[in-house]
Amino acid sequence: MPVITCIEDLRRLYARRAPRMFYDYTESGSFTEQTFRENTSDFDRLYLRQRVAVDMTDRSTASRMIGQEVVMPVALAPVGLTGMQHADGEIRAARAAEEFGVPYTLSTMSICSIEDVAENTTRPFWMQVYTLKDDDFMQRLFDRARDAKCSAAVITVDLQLLGQRHKDLKNGLSAPPRLTMKSVANMMTKAQWGLGMLGTKRRSFGNIVGHASGVTDPSSLSTWIAEAFDQALNWDRIRQFRRMWDGPLIIKGIMDVRDAREALNVGADAIVVSNHGGRQLDGALSAIRALPSIVEAVGDRIEVHFDSGIRTGQDVLKALALGAKATYIGRAYVYGLGAMGEAGVTRALEVIHKELDTSMGLCGRRDVTTLDRDILMIPKDFEGDWV
């Protein structure tokens, strides 16, 4: 087993162990992938200010996310198809998050169902919900999350229309995977992955099959998905969802100050500045460049969280310094899951935590909740006036 010291080590191992179509699903964006690339490269434009002869003892990364105590202000983001990266992937990721002391967010498009994850964990997790047209399905999804004692709902609002992801189209991405000569040949080289999938019964979308009207087996799923997302979504519709769910509500996919204010008006407890990891509108700003203006507009009235592009603990540090109260990792933990299962997710969290803690100390800070812009050197054009 190679020594894992950074998230990039996990990505390389993941690339060797996961089937190509699922690796490409994770490691890609939409259209030209400009936004996907800049989500990470724009972090490199923010420099940290090193301080010396400052007491760095007794450091703490402990914080809160919507009132929940966390070991560090990092949650596992909702990622679809996680159970195709590793057998029972959602269960394994949720267990790792629970053990580490950070929130886990289950995707609507998960392989393991809400009930599967609830039965295999001991603490509440968060449930991510897409904005779908079927009122009955939406109400039952919220009810199932409530029955499973989920402690927050995360409504993703940036997927009314699916961005064109060339690699997924060329690979024929599906769950279970479509068997073609190309996909079978590739999967035959992934013995460990294959043995795991043979040992589980969970190979399709557990939150949908048997729960959505007319979807009784995987063969009827593609038609339902093609028609399910609500392209007519508006803020009144989101108010309906707010009435369906009486617990803490997080709205994910905010990239504009005007939308941040609307989310505040509908009664959200937090928003997530996110461009869906660069998988929706290519050519949009990186999420880290969108963050400061949104924090300035609403950050004193609602928790502003951050997602998209985080690969290191230093990225977490920079997002917090720009005003985010908390952050989410998606690809970083999926690399770990695909590489090493539950142990890989734990290792990803350990890496992020170590980098956050060490870098915070070298910036002369001991408490993650006190981070501010003083630890950063920001280029003048980073928050430029956009016409």
N, C-alpha and C positions, 0 to 999 in steps of 0.2 A: 504494500500500500504506500503510495507516495505521501510525502509530508505536505500537509495542506497549511499554507500560511496566509493565503489571501483568496478572495473570491475568484480571481482569474484562475487559480489552481483548480478550483471546483468546476469552473466552466470547461476547462480542457478535459477533465476527467468525464464530465457529463457528455461532451461531444463524442467521446469514444463509446459510451455505454448506452445512450438513448438512440432509438430509431431516428433516421434522418428527418422524417416528416414532423416529429414532435420536437426535435432540436430546432428545426427551422421555424416552427410555430412560436417558440420562445424567442429565438435570437433573430428577429426580423421586425420590420415596420411596414408601413403602407407606402405604395407608389415608389418614389425614388429613395425613401428612407432618410431623407434629410433631417426631419425632426427626430427620428429614432437616434441618429448619430449625435445631433446637437444636444439632446437630453443629457448625454454623458460628457461630451467635449466642453460644454459651457461651464461645467463645474471647474474645469481646469483653468478657466479665466479668473477665478476667484482665488486670491492668494491669502494664506493665513499669516497672521502677525505673531511672530515668536516673541515671548517674554522670558526673562531670566531673573534669577534672584527673587522669585516669588514663591511663597509657601504652596507646594503642590500636594501636600499630604491630605489624607481623608477625603479623597475625591468621591463624588457621587454622581452616577448617571440616572438615578431614580427620578421618576416623574409621574405625571398622570395624563391619561388620555380619556376625555369625556368622563372624568371623575374616577376612572379605574387606575389603581396603582400599577405601575409597570417598572421593570428593572431598567429599561431605557426607553426613550420615546420613539420606539420603532415597532410597527405592527407588520404582520405578514399580510400583504395585499391579496385581494381576490384574484385568483388566476384560474381560468377555465382549463379543463382537460388535465388537471394535475394528476389524476389517477391513471393517465396514460404515460406520464413521465416515469412513474414507478408504480407497481401494484399497490392499490389502496393508498395512493399518494396523499389524498386529503386527510385521511386519518393519521398518517404518519407525520405530516406537517403540523397538524393540530396538536398532536402529542408533544412534538418537539417545542412548539411555542408555549404550551402550557407548562412544561417542565422548566423552560427558561424564564418564564415570567413576562411574556409579551402577548398581545392579542393576536388571534388568528381569525382571518376573514374567509369564510367559505363562499365560493362563487355559485351563483345560480347554475352555471354551466359546468358543475363539478361532475365527476364520475361517481364518487361516494355521495350518498344522499345526506340531507340534514340529519335524519334519524341515525344513519350509520356513524356519523361523526359524534353525535350526542351519546350514543351507546358506548363509544370507545374513548371518551374523555371524561374528566371529572369536574371541569370548570366551564363556565359559559364561554362561548365563542361568539363572534359577530357573523351576521348573515348578509351577504351582498345580494341585491335585487336589481334586475334589469327592468326597464320601463316597457312593459308588454301590454298589448291591447286587451287581452283576456282578463276582465275584471274578476271573474270567478277564480281563475288560476292565481292571480295576484293576491287576492284575499286569502286563499288557502295557503299560499306560500308564506305570507306573514303569520298566519295562524300556526303553521307547522314550526316556524321559527320560534314563535312564542311558546308552543308546547315543548320545544327542545330547550327552552330556557336561554335562548340567545339573548345576550345582554345589549346588543345594538343592531340596528339595521343600517346598511350602507347602500344607498340608492345610486346607481351609476347612470348618469344622465347624458353621457357623450356617445352613446351607441344606438341612436335611433336608426342610423343608416350605417351599414358596415363598410369601413374603409377597404380599399382594394389591396390585398396582401398577396403579392405575386407568388411568393414561395408556397403559401398554403394552397393556392389554386393549382400550381404546377404539381404539387405533391399529392393532390386529391385528399387533403386532410379530412379525417372523419374519425368517429369513435363508435364502435370499434373500427380499427383501421381497415380501409378498403384493400382487399387482397389483389394486387397486380403483380406482374413479374418483377417490376422494379422494387415495390415495397416488400414483397416476400424475400427477395434476394438480400435486401438491406437488413430486414429483421432477423434473418438467419445468422447474421454476424453478431447479433446482440443476445447471446445465450442467457446471460444473467437476467436481462429484462424479460426475455421470453419465458423463462421458468417462473418468474414472479407472476406474470400475467396468466399463465396456465393454472397457478395456484389460487386465483381469486375469481369470484363470480361477478365482480364489479368491472364491467367493460363498456358501459354506455352511460348516458346522462341520467344519473340516479334521481335528480330532483325533478325530472320531466317525464321520463317514461313511466307510465302507470299513474301519473298525476295530472298531466295536461289532457284536456278533452281530445279524443281521437288519436292519442299517442299511446299505443299499447305495446309497441315493440320498436326496436331500432329502425326498422324499415320505414316506419311512418314519421320518423323524427325530422328528417331533412325538410319535408314539406312544411311541417309545423314551424320550424325555425325560420324558414324563408318568409313566413307571413306573420310571425309573432311580434316583432319589434314595432313599436308605436311611432311611426314617422310624424304623426300629428301631435306629438307630445307638447304640452305647454305647462306653464306654472300652475294653472288651475288643476291640471291633472296631477301634478306633484302634491298639491294640497290634498287631493283625494287619498293619495298614498300616505300622507301624514296622518289622516284620520284612520286609516287601516292599521297603523302601527303607533302604539302609545308609549313606546320606550324611546331611549336615545336614538336620534336619527342623524346620520352623516350623509351628506350629498357629495358624491365623487365625480370629478370631471369638469371642474370649474377652471376656466382660463381667462375670464374677462371680468373686470370690476363690476359691470352691470349685472352679470349673472350671479356674482357673489352677493350683491345686495338683494337680488330676488330670492336666493337661498335663505338669506337671513329673514326675509319677510314671510316665508312659508313656515318658519318655526324650526329650522334645522338647528341641531346642537353643535355641529361642526361641518366644515366644508373641506374637501381635498382638492388642492390645486394639482391638476393632473391632465395630461393629454393622452391618456391611455397607453403610455409607454411608446408614443410615436406610432401607434397602430391605427389611428383614425385619420385625422386631417394632416396629411403631410404638408410641410411648408409653414405650419404653425410655429410660434415661438417655442423654444424649449420651456419646460415647466419651471425651471429654476429662474429663468429671466422673467417669467410672468408673475412669480411669487411676490416680489416686493410691492408692486402697486396694489395687489389684492390685500396684502397685510395692512398697508397704509389706509385702505378704504374701509375695511371692516374688522380688522384684527383686534380692536378693543371691545367688540360686541359679540364675537363668535370665535370659537376655536378654529384656527386655520391650520390644517394639516397639509403635508406635501407628499407627492408621489411622482415617479417617472425619472429614471436615470441614475438612481442611487446604486453604486457598486462598492462603496467603501464607507467606513466609519467617518472618514473625513468629509464625504459628501453629506452624511447626516449632520455633522457639525456645522457645515456651511449653510444648510437649509435652516437649521435652528437659529443660526446667527442672523439670517435674513428675516427672521420673525415667525417662522413656522413653530407651532407648539408641539408638533409630532410629525413623524415621517412613516412611510411604508416602503417595504422592499418586496419586489415581485420576482424578477429574473434572478436576483442574487440568491434567493432561497431555492428557487426551482433548479438552479445549477446544482446545489447541494443535494436536493432530493433525487434528481436523476443520476447523480454520481454515486451516492452512498445511502440513499433511503433516509430514514429518520435521523440517523447519525450525521448525514450530510447537512440536513437542515439545522441541526444543533451546531455543527461546525460553522456554518455560515453565520449564525447568530453570534457565536463566540468571536469570530473574526471581526464582524462589524462592531461588537461591543469593545473589544480590545483596541481597535483603531480609534474609536470615538473617545474612549477613556484616556488613552495615551496622548492623542492630539490635543484634547481639551487641556490636559495638564501642561503641555508644552506651550500652549497659548496663555498660560498663567491663570487658568480658571479651575475651580474645584467643584462647581455645582452646575449641572447641565441646564437647570432652570434659569440660570442667570446669564446665559449666553446672549450676546448682542453683536451689533455690527463692528464694535471696536476690535474684535479679533480678526476682522477681514480687511484686505486691501482690494477695493472694487474698481475696475476700470471705468472711466467716465462714460463710455458708451454702453455699459452693461444694462443700464436702465434708461436708455435713450428715449427722447420724445418721439413717439411714433405718429406719423401723419395719417 
